[in-house]
Each structure stands twice: as C-alpha cells, then as structure tokens.
Amino acid sequence: MTSHTWYLLLVLTVAIGLLIYLINSRLRIHPFIALIVVTIGTGLAAGEPVAKLTVSIEEGAGGTLGDIGLTLALGAMLGRLLSDSGATDAIAHAIVDRSSDRRLPWLVAAAAFVIGIPMFFEVGLIVLLPLIFSVARRLEDDGATKGSPYVLLGVPAIAALSTLHGMVPPHPGPLTAMTGLHADLGLTLGVGIICSIPTVILAGPVYARWIAPRLADVRPDPVLVAQFTGADRNNAAGTTTDTSSTGPAEGTHTDTLRRAGVSTGLAVTSVLIPVALMLLRTLAETVLDESSTVRAALTFVGEPLVAMLAGFLFALGVTLVRGGRSSEATRASLTDSLKSIAAILLIIGGGGAFKQVLQDSGIGDAIASAAEGAHLNVIVLGWLIALLLSLTTGSATVGIVSATGIVAPLIGTGGGLEASLLVVAIGAGSLGLNYVNHAGFWLVKESFGMDLTQATKTQTVVQTLVSVMGLGMALLLSVLA
C-alpha cells in the first residue's frame, strides 16, 4: 500500500466521522444534507476534479433513484392499498383465528412475515397492532399465559417485520444494496427468504416465549388498546365508543374492513404477486434459452418496477371493486402514502452520490487494496460497517447506502451468490443495536407501554438477534455454496 492509499483511507475515516457528527450534533442536520456535504468534502479532499465531482454526484444520486425510486413509491402505495382494502386484516385473521394459544406466537410471526413483504417496519407494525392487541386481550382475559401476552405476540411481529424490512427486496434497504452491488434480483430474493426464516423463528416465537414471563407487567395504555380493538380510530384524542349495548360501533376499523368483503385469497394474491413475478424471472433466466420469447417476457415482468406495478394494479382493483371505497378516497390515500417515503428517497439519493464519489475519487480502490492486504471477509466487513453507521447515525438507510458504497469495490461487478449474501449481511447489519436514536424503538416503546429497560429487552434485543442471525446465515450459505 502506497502513501496515497493510506491518505485516501484517512479521508474515508474522517468522512465517516464527520457524517456521524453532523447527524448527531446539536444542529441535528438531516441525513440527506449531511450526506451531500460529506460527499462534496470527500471528493475535494481526495483530489477529484471539481467539474468531475458534480457529475459524480448527479450520476450517483440519479442512477440510484432511477433504479429504486419508482419501485419504492409503488411499494409504499401497494402497502397502503392493502391496508385500506382490508387485505392485511384478512390475511392476519385467516392465519390467527381459531388457533390454539400455544401456536399464536408462531401464527402472528407468519402473518407479519406475509404482511411484511410489501410493507415498511413501522407501517406493518401499526397495521398489526389491532390484531396483536385483540388476541393479547383475549389471552389476558383467559389468564392462561405466563407473563405479558402483549410481549408474547408483539415480539414475533417485530422480529418478522424487521427481518423482511432489512434483508429481503423489494424493501428499500436491500434493494439499494442490491443495485449498488450489482446483485441478481431473484437470487437475492431467494437467499433473503432462506436467511429470514430461521432468523424470524429464533428472534420471534422462541425469544418471545423466554422474555414474556420476565416482562409480565408490560401492558399498553388501556385507552390505546380500546382504540385499536373496539373504538373508532378517528377518535384521536383517546375517547372510546361505548359498545356494551349495541356491539361494535358503526365505523370502527375492524367493522369497516370486514364490510369491505376482501377474501383471504385476494389478499394473499395481492401480497405475493410481486414476489412470484420476480422469482419467475430468475427461473426463466436459469432454465430457458436466451432466444426464448417466454424468457424475454418473464424477464420483463420480473423487473422490480414492473412486478411492483402489477401487484399495485391488482390491489387497486381489489380496493375499487371489492373494497367499497370511492376513487377520490383511494387517490387521497395513495397521495398520503408517498409523504412517508420522501425522506427515505432523499437519503437513498444522497447515499448514491456518496458511493459514486468514493468510486470516482479512487477511495474505492484504496478500500479494496486495504481489504486484500488485511484478508477481511467482505460479508463480515459489510455487516459491521452497516451496524456501526446505523447505530451512530440512527438511520438504517444511511448504514446500508454508506456500507454499500464502501464495500462495493471489493466484489467488482460480477454479482453472483457473494453479492446476494453481502446484500443480506449489510441489511442485517443495519438492524442491529436499534436503540433510542431510531424511530422504530420509540414506536414499539410507546405502543406497548414500556419503559426504556423493557423496550431495550424487546426492540433492541430482538433486532440485534435478527442482525446476528442474518450474518450467521449469510456466512453459513457462503461456506456451503
């Protein structure tokens, strides 16, 4: 390694430290602004020509958003449609209703796994809270559960939703890493699901059985429980509707969804269409000749953008035809769903610019040279960088996009199994040590009425288990392959 290589590594180290400082300082600079500032400073310090630097930033941000932005927007709208049409409610109740108490944590995990395919962690948890609270209250009334039934059912949902969010495309994190590492979509999807199943089992139902008796006093605010299980959800102030004599109040969330008439089959189809199309693409590219018309068609419909569009259009039809909602209400709902991803899109774009500048300035080559000399396992390195950046910046997205840019030079552009496993490892790393600087931590804490210690034993521990298990599964597959 030359002195210039060491200098470039020093520039990268300072850049990461500055990024962490800007996001966590008293100024609380938005991660997107912090990424752009650090990207410009890194390029200048590394000696990239000014004229080339602006081009790198534009190409990096534009290229990343071009690959991911439209797919992410369609995913957000698909998730909202599934929620509004009653599809997610139908899936959850079909899995959980009429089951034994001992199987409930496993079935909640299964429901969260299916629902978590198109939904972000926070959105999926909010969608599942009515189901979790209703079933937990039933267990609480029966008195047959040791410990808190809310923890017993909440932990599997947290584990499944966070695992899907971090490790399986088309979620924005793994999709961003997949694009930056030139990983194959179908292979990454298959590897992600294989790694996710044992991860969810251990961090979900297994850990829930152990921790629930130790957090016996965890119980959400009774007003919140009533709001999610029997009160009008429009009563934002916390007032509930008396249903003692008339049954469930007209206009309650559960009642509205059940009137919608969305069948379980339609609900499951809405969720699985994008996944099925992406897997069919990989199958076609594996077994069919390149000149095959069928292969060309399946390759097209299996593109993330087209697959998500197909799932969205199906869900839109379900909403308009079977959901009983007006077109204006649906349009307003879709517009609202895009607001929640605006910040994520900006951060992803900033991360794409950072990645491009690292490559164009020569820092990427310096990273590859250092890693080759140190004999670092690239999967462990990607996981560790994502973990540390996510912990220190409070943003899993920042952890993923930055780690992707740093380790991308280590695998070149060949893709293959190593690239797909690295996508899973980076996504898993971004989930670990989820604490007070992450929004998801506070969502879990406040939703379940926990103190900081209790939230740490659930949200932080569960997502750290997911993170470590995700890394372990990626390493195991890399050895077996």
C-alpha positions as CSV (number, residue, x, y, z in Angstrom):
1,M,0.0,0.0,0.0
2,T,1.3,3.4,-1.0
3,S,1.2,6.6,1.0
4,H,-1.5,7.9,-1.3
5,T,-3.6,4.8,-0.5
6,W,-3.2,5.5,3.2
7,Y,-4.2,9.1,2.7
8,L,-7.4,8.1,0.9
9,L,-8.3,5.7,3.7
10,L,-7.7,8.6,6.2
11,V,-10.1,10.7,4.1
12,L,-12.7,8.0,4.2
13,T,-12.3,7.7,8.0
14,V,-12.7,11.4,8.5
15,A,-15.7,11.5,6.2
16,I,-17.5,8.8,8.2
17,G,-16.7,10.6,11.4
18,L,-18.0,13.9,10.0
19,L,-21.2,12.2,8.8
20,I,-21.8,10.8,12.2
21,Y,-21.1,14.1,13.9
22,L,-23.3,16.2,11.6
23,I,-26.3,13.9,12.1
24,N,-25.9,13.6,15.9
25,S,-24.7,17.1,16.7
26,R,-26.9,19.8,18.3
27,L,-27.7,21.0,14.8
28,R,-29.4,17.7,14.0
29,I,-28.7,18.1,10.3
30,H,-30.9,16.0,8.1
31,P,-29.1,12.8,6.9
32,F,-29.6,13.8,3.3
33,I,-27.9,17.2,3.8
34,A,-25.2,15.6,5.9
35,L,-24.5,13.0,3.1
36,I,-24.3,15.7,0.4
37,V,-21.9,17.9,2.5
38,V,-19.7,14.9,3.3
39,T,-19.8,13.7,-0.3
40,I,-18.5,17.1,-1.6
41,G,-15.9,17.3,1.1
42,T,-14.7,13.8,0.4
43,G,-14.4,14.3,-3.3
44,L,-12.4,17.5,-2.8
45,A,-10.1,16.1,-0.2
46,A,-9.5,13.0,-2.4
47,G,-8.4,15.2,-5.3
48,E,-11.3,14.6,-7.6
49,P,-11.6,17.5,-10.2
50,V,-14.4,19.9,-9.4
51,A,-16.0,19.5,-12.8
52,K,-16.0,15.7,-12.4
53,L,-17.2,15.9,-8.8
54,T,-20.5,17.5,-9.7
55,V,-21.1,14.9,-12.4
56,S,-20.3,12.1,-10.0
57,I,-22.9,13.4,-7.5
58,E,-25.5,13.8,-10.1
59,E,-24.9,10.4,-11.7
60,G,-24.7,8.7,-8.3
61,A,-27.9,10.2,-7.0
62,G,-29.8,10.0,-10.3
63,G,-28.7,6.4,-11.0
64,T,-29.6,5.1,-7.6
65,L,-33.0,6.8,-7.5
66,G,-33.7,5.7,-11.1
67,D,-33.2,2.1,-10.1
68,I,-35.0,2.3,-6.8
69,G,-37.2,5.4,-6.5
70,L,-40.1,4.3,-8.7
71,T,-40.1,0.8,-7.2
72,L,-40.1,2.2,-3.7
73,A,-43.0,4.6,-4.4
74,L,-45.1,1.7,-5.9
75,G,-44.3,-0.4,-2.8
76,A,-45.5,2.4,-0.5
77,M,-48.7,2.7,-2.4
78,L,-49.2,-1.1,-2.6
79,G,-48.8,-1.3,1.2
80,R,-51.3,1.5,1.7
81,L,-53.9,-0.1,-0.6
82,L,-53.5,-3.5,1.1
83,S,-54.2,-1.8,4.5
84,D,-57.1,0.3,3.3
85,S,-58.8,-2.5,1.4
86,G,-58.7,-4.8,4.4
87,A,-56.3,-7.2,2.7
88,T,-53.8,-7.2,5.5
89,D,-56.6,-7.7,8.1
90,A,-58.0,-10.6,6.1
91,I,-54.5,-12.3,6.0
92,A,-53.9,-11.8,9.7
93,H,-57.2,-13.1,10.8
94,A,-57.1,-16.0,8.4
95,I,-53.8,-17.1,10.0
96,V,-54.6,-16.4,13.6
97,D,-58.3,-17.1,14.1
98,R,-59.4,-20.4,15.6
99,S,-55.9,-21.3,16.6
100,S,-54.6,-22.7,19.9
101,D,-53.0,-20.4,22.4
102,R,-49.6,-22.1,22.2
103,R,-49.5,-21.6,18.4
104,L,-50.4,-18.0,18.5
105,P,-46.9,-16.5,18.6
106,W,-45.9,-18.6,15.6
107,L,-49.0,-17.6,13.7
108,V,-48.5,-13.9,14.4
109,A,-45.0,-14.3,13.1
110,A,-46.4,-15.9,10.0
111,A,-48.9,-13.1,9.5
112,A,-46.2,-10.5,10.0
113,F,-43.9,-12.3,7.6
114,V,-46.5,-12.2,4.8
115,I,-47.6,-8.7,5.5
116,G,-44.0,-7.5,5.8
117,I,-43.2,-8.4,2.2
118,P,-44.6,-5.2,0.8
119,M,-44.7,-3.0,4.0
120,F,-42.1,-1.0,5.9
121,F,-41.5,-2.0,9.5
122,E,-43.3,0.9,11.1
123,V,-46.3,0.7,8.7
124,G,-46.6,-3.1,9.2
125,L,-46.5,-2.9,13.0
126,I,-49.2,-0.2,13.0
127,V,-51.3,-2.4,10.7
128,L,-50.8,-5.4,13.0
129,L,-51.4,-3.7,16.3
130,P,-55.2,-4.2,16.2
131,L,-54.7,-7.9,15.7
132,I,-52.0,-8.2,18.4
133,F,-54.0,-6.2,21.0
134,S,-57.2,-8.1,20.3
135,V,-55.6,-11.5,20.6
136,A,-53.5,-10.5,23.6
137,R,-56.5,-9.1,25.4
138,R,-58.2,-12.5,24.8
139,L,-55.3,-14.3,26.3
140,E,-55.2,-11.8,29.2
141,D,-58.8,-12.5,30.0
142,D,-58.3,-16.2,29.9
143,G,-55.3,-16.0,32.2
144,A,-53.6,-18.9,30.6
145,T,-50.4,-17.1,29.5
146,K,-47.3,-16.7,31.7
147,G,-46.1,-13.2,31.6
148,S,-47.3,-10.4,29.3
149,P,-49.4,-11.6,26.3
150,Y,-48.6,-8.4,24.6
151,V,-44.9,-9.2,24.6
152,L,-45.6,-12.8,23.7
153,L,-47.4,-11.7,20.5
154,G,-45.6,-8.4,19.9
155,V,-42.0,-9.8,19.7
156,P,-42.8,-12.3,16.8
157,A,-44.3,-9.4,14.8
158,I,-41.3,-7.2,15.5
159,A,-38.9,-9.9,14.5
160,A,-40.7,-10.8,11.2
161,L,-41.3,-7.2,10.1
162,S,-37.7,-6.1,10.9
163,T,-36.2,-9.1,9.2
164,L,-38.2,-8.6,6.0
165,H,-37.5,-4.8,6.1
166,G,-33.8,-5.2,6.3
167,M,-33.0,-8.4,4.4
168,V,-35.5,-9.0,1.6
169,P,-36.1,-7.0,-1.5
170,P,-38.2,-5.1,-2.7
171,H,-37.7,-3.2,0.6
172,P,-35.6,0.0,0.0
173,G,-32.6,-1.1,2.1
174,P,-31.8,-4.4,0.4
175,L,-32.9,-3.1,-3.0
176,T,-30.4,-0.2,-2.6
177,A,-27.6,-2.6,-1.6
178,M,-28.6,-5.0,-4.5
179,T,-28.4,-2.2,-7.0
180,G,-25.1,-0.9,-5.7
181,L,-23.5,-4.4,-5.6
182,H,-25.0,-5.5,-9.0
183,A,-26.6,-8.5,-7.3
184,D,-29.2,-10.6,-9.1
185,L,-32.7,-9.8,-8.0
186,G,-34.1,-13.4,-7.9
187,L,-31.1,-14.8,-6.3
188,T,-31.1,-12.1,-3.7
189,L,-34.8,-12.6,-3.0
190,G,-34.3,-16.4,-2.6
191,V,-31.3,-16.0,-0.4
192,G,-33.0,-13.4,1.7
193,I,-36.0,-15.6,2.3
194,I,-33.8,-18.6,3.2
195,C,-31.9,-16.5,5.7
196,S,-35.0,-14.9,7.1
197,I,-37.0,-18.0,8.1
198,P,-34.6,-19.3,10.8
199,T,-33.9,-15.7,11.9
200,V,-37.6,-15.0,12.4
201,I,-38.1,-18.2,14.3
202,L,-35.3,-17.6,16.8
203,A,-35.8,-13.9,17.3
204,G,-39.5,-14.2,17.2
205,P,-41.6,-17.0,18.8
206,V,-38.6,-18.6,20.5
207,Y,-37.3,-15.5,22.2
208,A,-40.9,-14.4,22.9
209,R,-41.5,-17.5,25.0
210,W,-38.4,-16.7,27.0
211,I,-38.8,-13.0,27.5
212,A,-42.6,-12.7,28.0
213,P,-42.6,-14.2,31.6
214,R,-39.8,-11.8,32.5
215,L,-41.8,-8.7,31.4
216,A,-45.1,-9.7,33.0
217,D,-46.1,-6.1,33.8
218,V,-46.0,-4.8,30.3
219,R,-49.4,-3.7,29.1
220,P,-50.3,-0.9,26.7
221,D,-52.4,2.1,27.7
222,P,-56.0,0.8,28.1
223,V,-57.2,3.7,26.0
224,L,-54.9,2.7,23.2
225,V,-56.0,-1.0,23.5
226,A,-59.6,0.1,23.3
227,Q,-59.0,2.3,20.3
228,F,-57.3,-0.4,18.4
229,T,-59.7,-3.2,19.3
230,G,-63.2,-1.6,19.5
231,A,-63.2,2.1,19.3
232,D,-63.5,4.5,16.4
233,R,-59.9,5.1,15.2
234,N,-60.9,8.6,14.3
235,N,-61.1,9.5,18.0
236,A,-57.5,10.7,18.1
237,A,-58.0,12.2,21.5
238,G,-58.3,8.8,23.0
239,T,-62.0,8.8,23.7
240,T,-63.7,5.4,23.1
241,T,-67.1,4.4,21.9
242,D,-69.4,2.5,24.2
243,T,-70.2,-0.8,22.6
244,S,-71.7,-2.6,25.6
245,S,-75.2,-2.5,24.3
246,T,-75.0,-2.1,20.6
247,G,-72.0,-4.2,19.7
248,P,-69.1,-2.7,17.8
249,A,-69.5,0.9,17.0
250,E,-70.5,1.8,13.4
251,G,-67.4,3.0,11.6
252,T,-64.8,1.0,13.7
253,H,-61.7,-0.1,11.8
254,T,-62.4,-3.8,12.2
255,D,-66.0,-3.4,11.2
256,T,-65.1,-1.3,8.2
257,L,-62.6,-3.9,6.9
258,R,-65.0,-6.8,7.4
259,R,-67.7,-5.0,5.5
260,A,-65.2,-4.5,2.7
261,G,-65.5,-8.1,1.7
262,V,-61.9,-8.8,0.8
263,S,-61.4,-12.5,0.6
264,T,-58.3,-14.1,2.0
265,G,-57.3,-15.4,-1.4
266,L,-57.4,-12.0,-3.0
267,A,-55.5,-10.6,0.0
268,V,-52.7,-13.2,-0.3
269,T,-52.6,-12.8,-4.1
270,S,-52.1,-9.0,-3.7
271,V,-49.1,-9.5,-1.5
272,L,-47.4,-12.4,-3.4
273,I,-47.8,-11.1,-7.0
274,P,-44.5,-9.1,-7.0
275,V,-42.6,-11.8,-5.3
276,A,-43.9,-14.5,-7.6
277,L,-43.1,-12.5,-10.7
278,M,-39.5,-11.8,-9.5
279,L,-38.9,-15.5,-8.8
280,L,-40.3,-16.5,-12.2
281,R,-37.8,-14.1,-13.8
282,T,-34.9,-15.9,-12.1
283,L,-36.4,-19.3,-13.0
284,A,-36.7,-18.3,-16.6
285,E,-33.2,-16.9,-16.8
286,T,-31.9,-20.2,-15.3
287,V,-33.7,-22.8,-17.4
288,L,-34.8,-21.1,-20.6
289,D,-32.7,-20.3,-23.7
290,E,-31.7,-16.7,-24.2
291,S,-33.6,-16.6,-27.5
292,S,-36.8,-17.8,-25.9
293,T,-39.8,-15.4,-26.2
294,V,-41.1,-16.7,-22.9
295,R,-37.9,-15.9,-21.2
296,A,-37.9,-12.4,-22.5
297,A,-41.5,-11.9,-21.3
298,L,-40.8,-13.3,-17.8
299,T,-37.6,-11.2,-17.6
300,F,-39.6,-8.1,-18.3
301,V,-42.5,-8.7,-15.9
302,G,-39.9,-9.8,-13.2
303,E,-38.2,-6.4,-13.2
304,P,-38.8,-4.9,-9.7
305,L,-40.6,-1.9,-11.2
306,V,-42.9,-4.0,-13.4
307,A,-43.5,-6.6,-10.7
308,M,-44.4,-4.0,-8.1
309,L,-46.7,-2.2,-10.6
310,A,-48.5,-5.5,-11.3
311,G,-49.1,-6.1,-7.6
312,F,-50.2,-2.5,-7.2
313,L,-52.7,-2.6,-10.0
314,F,-54.2,-5.8,-8.7
315,A,-54.5,-4.3,-5.2
316,L,-56.0,-1.2,-6.8
317,G,-58.6,-3.3,-8.5
318,V,-59.4,-5.1,-5.2
319,T,-59.8,-1.8,-3.5
320,L,-62.1,-0.2,-6.0
321,V,-64.2,-3.3,-6.9
322,R,-64.4,-5.2,-3.6
323,G,-63.3,-2.6,-1.0
324,G,-66.2,-0.3,-1.4
325,R,-64.0,2.8,-1.5
326,S,-64.5,5.8,-3.8
327,S,-61.9,6.6,-6.4
328,E,-61.3,10.0,-4.7
329,A,-60.7,8.4,-1.3
330,T,-58.3,6.0,-2.9
331,R,-56.4,8.7,-4.7
332,A,-56.1,10.8,-1.5
333,S,-54.8,7.7,0.4
334,L,-52.2,7.0,-2.3
335,T,-51.0,10.6,-2.2
336,D,-50.7,10.4,1.5
337,S,-48.7,7.2,1.3
338,L,-46.0,8.9,-0.7
339,K,-45.3,11.5,2.0
340,S,-43.8,8.9,4.3
341,I,-41.1,7.9,1.8
342,A,-39.9,11.4,0.7
343,A,-37.1,11.5,3.3
344,I,-36.1,7.9,2.5
345,L,-35.8,8.7,-1.2
346,L,-33.6,11.8,-0.4
347,I,-31.3,9.7,1.8
348,I,-31.0,7.0,-0.8
349,G,-30.1,9.6,-3.4
350,G,-27.5,11.1,-1.1
351,G,-26.1,7.7,-0.4
352,G,-25.9,7.0,-4.1
353,A,-23.9,10.2,-4.6
354,F,-21.5,9.3,-1.8
355,K,-21.0,5.8,-3.3
356,Q,-20.2,7.3,-6.7
357,V,-17.7,9.8,-5.4
358,L,-16.0,7.0,-3.4
359,Q,-15.5,5.1,-6.7
360,D,-14.6,8.0,-8.9
361,S,-12.1,9.6,-6.5
362,G,-10.1,6.4,-6.1
363,I,-11.1,5.7,-2.5
364,G,-12.9,2.5,-3.6
365,D,-9.7,1.2,-5.0
366,A,-7.9,2.1,-1.8
367,I,-10.5,0.2,0.2
368,A,-10.1,-2.9,-2.0
369,S,-6.3,-2.7,-1.6
370,A,-6.6,-2.5,2.2
371,A,-9.1,-5.3,2.5
372,E,-7.0,-7.5,0.3
373,G,-3.9,-6.9,2.4
374,A,-5.8,-7.4,5.7
375,H,-7.7,-10.6,4.4
376,L,-11.0,-9.3,5.7
377,N,-14.1,-11.3,5.0
378,V,-16.2,-9.0,2.9
379,I,-19.5,-10.3,4.3
380,V,-18.4,-9.6,7.9
381,L,-17.0,-6.2,6.8
382,G,-20.2,-5.1,5.1
383,W,-22.3,-6.2,8.1
384,L,-20.0,-4.4,10.6
385,I,-19.9,-1.1,8.7
386,A,-23.7,-1.1,8.3
387,L,-24.1,-1.9,12.0
388,L,-21.8,0.8,13.2
389,L,-23.2,3.5,10.9
390,S,-26.8,2.6,11.7
391,L,-26.0,2.7,15.4
392,T,-24.2,6.0,15.3
393,T,-26.5,7.9,12.9
394,G,-29.8,6.5,13.9
395,S,-30.7,5.6,10.3
396,A,-30.6,2.1,8.9
397,T,-30.9,3.6,5.4
398,V,-27.7,5.6,6.0
399,G,-26.0,2.5,7.3
400,I,-27.0,0.5,4.2
401,V,-26.2,3.0,1.5
402,S,-22.9,4.0,3.0
403,A,-21.8,0.4,3.7
404,T,-22.7,-0.5,0.1
405,G,-20.6,2.3,-1.3
406,I,-17.6,1.3,0.9
407,V,-17.6,-2.5,0.1
408,A,-18.8,-2.4,-3.5
409,P,-15.2,-2.2,-4.9
410,L,-14.4,-5.4,-3.0
411,I,-16.6,-7.6,-5.2
412,G,-16.4,-5.9,-8.6
413,T,-19.3,-6.1,-10.9
414,G,-19.7,-9.8,-11.2
415,G,-22.7,-10.2,-9.0
416,G,-23.3,-13.9,-8.2
417,L,-24.0,-15.5,-4.8
418,E,-21.4,-13.5,-2.9
419,A,-23.1,-10.2,-3.9
420,S,-26.5,-11.5,-2.8
421,L,-25.2,-12.7,0.5
422,L,-23.5,-9.4,1.0
423,V,-26.8,-7.6,0.4
424,V,-28.4,-9.8,3.2
425,A,-25.4,-9.2,5.5
426,I,-25.5,-5.4,5.0
427,G,-29.2,-5.3,5.6
428,A,-28.9,-7.4,8.7
429,G,-26.1,-5.2,10.0
430,S,-28.3,-2.1,9.6
431,L,-30.9,-3.6,12.0
432,G,-28.6,-4.4,15.0
433,L,-28.4,-2.4,18.2
434,N,-31.6,-0.5,17.4
435,Y,-31.9,2.0,20.3
436,V,-33.1,5.5,21.3
437,N,-31.9,7.2,18.2
438,H,-34.1,5.1,16.0
439,A,-37.7,5.9,15.3
440,G,-38.8,2.3,15.5
441,F,-37.6,2.0,19.0
442,W,-39.9,4.7,20.2
443,L,-42.8,3.3,18.2
444,V,-42.5,-0.1,20.0
445,K,-41.9,1.5,23.4
446,E,-44.9,3.8,23.3
447,S,-47.3,1.4,21.5
448,F,-46.7,-1.3,24.2
449,G,-46.5,1.0,27.2
450,M,-42.9,0.0,28.0
451,D,-40.2,1.8,29.9
452,L,-36.7,2.2,28.5
453,T,-35.4,-1.0,30.0
454,Q,-38.4,-3.1,28.8
455,A,-38.1,-1.6,25.3
456,T,-34.4,-2.4,25.2
457,K,-35.2,-6.1,26.2
458,T,-37.7,-6.3,23.3
459,Q,-37.0,-4.0,20.4
460,T,-33.2,-3.6,20.8
461,V,-32.6,-7.3,21.7
462,V,-34.9,-8.7,19.0
463,Q,-33.4,-6.6,16.2
464,T,-29.9,-7.4,17.4
465,L,-30.8,-11.1,17.3
466,V,-32.1,-10.6,13.8
467,S,-28.9,-8.9,12.8
468,V,-26.6,-11.5,14.2
469,M,-28.7,-14.4,12.8
470,G,-28.8,-12.7,9.4
471,L,-25.0,-12.5,9.4
472,G,-24.7,-16.1,10.6
473,M,-27.0,-17.4,7.9
474,A,-25.2,-15.4,5.2
475,L,-21.8,-16.8,6.3
476,L,-23.2,-20.4,6.5
477,L,-24.6,-20.2,3.0
478,S,-21.2,-18.8,1.8
479,V,-19.5,-21.8,3.2
480,L,-22.0,-24.4,1.9
481,A,-22.2,-22.9,-1.6
